[in-house]
Amino acid sequence: MDLTYEKKLLRKEAKEFRLTISENDFMQASEQIHDKLFLLSEFSDADDILIYASLPGEIETLSLIEQLLTDGKKVYCPQTEGSVMNFYRIDSLKDLSEGHFHVLEPSPSADKKFLPNPTNSFCMILPGLMFDKRGNRLGYGKGFYDKYLSSLPSGIHLTKIALSYEDMVKNTIPFEPRDYKVDYIVTEKNIYCIQEVNSCTLQN
């Protein structure tokens, strides 16, 4: 089967799955995922966290962003312009407004742009429709995250974490060599530590 067509079918499956989830199950799954996420030291100990504002049907992240800001974390959200995506620091959810693809975005500001500091620990929460147990990610097809990750300076390690419904983690999904894998997948039932990660470090 053609790879592009196969991805298209899987995106359709994932979007249809989201439509079947009740509001109660959605909120419960999001809360369980948030709790598990904080067990990962790569997340809870990170100095800088890059995270998107969730769209309807995605694991909810707005309350997560608020918690991170309350905890004093440096939080950066993505902003797209054409085919380019960058991350900018926010101090409040009020710093976000509807932008491209109806996503809540920060306003671009040179003094708030994320510039990775090799002495800091940082991680990224990546969106996605479907994942597999090898860390492959099926995004929305625009390629923003893969392009962004490829633009980071060599030697910079950014822990990549996906939030997903358990049912949307498959044994295998199609991928291309240029696609970036995630290091962890956190669902309402499990934390998947991808094989490339040396260890799964959980907080006590």
C-alpha positions in Angstrom: 0.0 0.0 0.0 1.2 3.5 -0.8 2.7 5.1 2.3 0.9 8.4 1.9 -2.4 6.6 1.4 -1.8 4.4 4.4 -1.1 7.4 6.6 -4.2 9.1 5.3 -6.3 6.1 6.4 -4.7 6.0 9.8 -5.3 9.7 10.3 -9.0 9.1 9.4 -9.2 6.2 12.0 -7.6 8.4 14.7 -10.0 11.3 14.1 -13.0 9.0 14.1 -11.8 7.4 17.3 -11.7 10.8 19.0 -15.3 11.4 18.0 -16.4 8.3 20.0 -14.9 9.5 23.3 -17.3 10.9 25.9 -16.5 14.1 27.7 -16.1 12.2 31.0 -13.7 9.6 29.5 -11.8 12.4 27.8 -11.3 14.3 31.0 -10.5 11.2 33.0 -7.9 10.1 30.5 -6.3 13.5 30.5 -6.0 13.6 34.3 -4.5 10.1 34.4 -2.0 11.1 31.7 -1.0 14.2 33.6 -0.4 12.3 36.7 1.8 9.8 34.9 3.7 12.5 33.1 4.9 14.0 36.3 6.4 10.7 37.3 9.0 11.1 34.5 12.0 12.9 35.9 12.9 14.1 32.3 9.7 16.1 32.4 9.3 17.1 36.1 13.0 18.1 36.4 13.2 20.0 33.1 14.2 23.6 33.2 12.4 24.5 30.0 9.3 22.8 28.6 8.0 23.1 25.0 4.3 22.3 24.8 1.4 22.9 22.6 -2.1 24.2 23.5 -4.4 21.2 22.9 -7.2 21.2 20.3 -10.6 19.6 20.9 -10.1 15.8 21.0 -6.5 16.0 21.9 -5.3 15.0 25.4 -6.0 18.3 27.3 -2.9 20.4 28.0 -4.2 23.8 29.0 -4.5 22.9 32.7 -1.1 21.2 32.4 0.4 24.5 31.1 -1.2 26.3 34.1 0.3 23.9 36.5 3.8 24.2 35.0 3.6 28.0 35.2 2.5 27.8 38.8 5.5 25.5 39.5 7.8 28.1 38.1 8.8 26.3 34.9 9.8 28.2 31.8 7.0 27.3 29.3 7.2 27.7 25.5 4.4 27.3 23.0 4.7 27.0 19.2 3.9 29.6 16.7 3.8 29.0 13.0 4.4 31.3 10.1 4.2 29.8 6.6 6.1 26.5 6.9 8.2 27.6 9.8 7.5 26.9 13.5 9.2 28.5 16.5 8.6 28.4 20.2 8.0 31.4 22.4 7.9 31.7 26.2 4.6 32.5 27.8 3.8 33.7 31.3 0.1 33.0 31.2 -2.6 31.4 29.1 -3.6 35.0 28.3 -0.5 35.2 26.2 -2.1 32.8 23.7 -4.6 33.7 21.0 -6.1 31.7 18.0 -3.7 31.4 15.1 -3.1 29.1 12.3 -5.3 25.9 12.1 -7.3 27.3 15.1 -4.4 26.5 17.4 -3.8 28.9 20.4 -0.4 30.5 19.8 1.8 33.1 21.4 2.8 36.2 19.6 6.3 36.0 18.2 8.8 38.1 20.2 12.5 38.0 19.7 13.2 38.3 23.4 10.9 35.3 24.2 12.0 33.0 21.5 13.3 29.6 22.7 17.0 29.3 22.3 18.3 25.9 23.6 21.0 26.3 26.3 23.2 23.2 26.5 23.5 23.7 30.2 19.7 23.4 30.7 17.5 20.4 30.7 14.5 20.6 28.4 11.8 18.5 26.9 9.1 18.8 24.3 5.5 17.6 24.4 4.6 16.6 20.8 1.1 16.3 19.4 0.1 13.4 17.3 -2.8 11.3 16.1 -1.3 7.9 16.5 1.9 6.3 17.8 3.6 3.0 17.9 5.6 1.1 20.5 8.8 1.9 18.7 8.3 5.6 19.1 7.0 6.4 15.6 4.6 9.3 15.5 1.7 10.0 13.0 1.2 13.8 13.0 -1.2 15.9 11.1 0.8 15.8 7.9 2.3 19.3 7.9 5.8 18.3 9.1 6.2 21.3 11.5 7.7 19.3 14.3 10.1 17.2 12.2 11.4 20.4 10.5 11.8 22.1 13.9 13.7 19.2 15.4 16.0 19.0 12.4 16.8 22.7 12.8 18.2 22.3 16.4 22.0 22.6 16.8 23.9 19.3 16.9 24.7 18.1 20.4 21.4 19.4 21.8 19.3 16.6 23.3 15.7 17.4 23.8 13.6 14.7 25.4 10.5 14.2 23.2 7.3 13.0 25.0 3.9 12.2 23.4 0.6 12.2 25.2 -1.8 9.6 23.7 -4.9 7.6 24.3 -3.9 4.0 24.9 -6.0 2.8 21.9 -4.0 5.0 19.6 -0.7 3.3 20.5 -0.2 0.5 17.9 2.5 -2.2 17.5 3.6 -0.5 14.3 2.7 2.4 12.1 4.2 3.6 8.8 7.1 6.0 9.0 9.8 7.6 6.9 13.5 7.9 7.7 13.3 11.6 8.2 10.5 11.3 10.8 11.6 11.9 14.4 10.7 9.4 17.0 9.5 10.2 20.5 11.4 9.1 23.6 8.3 8.4 25.7 4.6 7.9 25.1 2.3 8.5 28.1 -1.2 7.1 28.0 -3.9 6.8 30.6 -2.7 3.2 31.2 1.0 3.1 30.5 4.3 4.9 30.1 6.1 3.6 27.1 9.9 4.0 27.3 11.1 3.7 23.8 14.0 1.3 23.1 16.4 4.0 22.2 16.0 5.5 25.7 18.6 4.0 28.0 16.3 4.0 31.0 12.8 5.0 32.2 13.4 7.2 35.2 10.3 7.6 37.4 10.0 9.9 40.4 9.2 8.2 43.7 
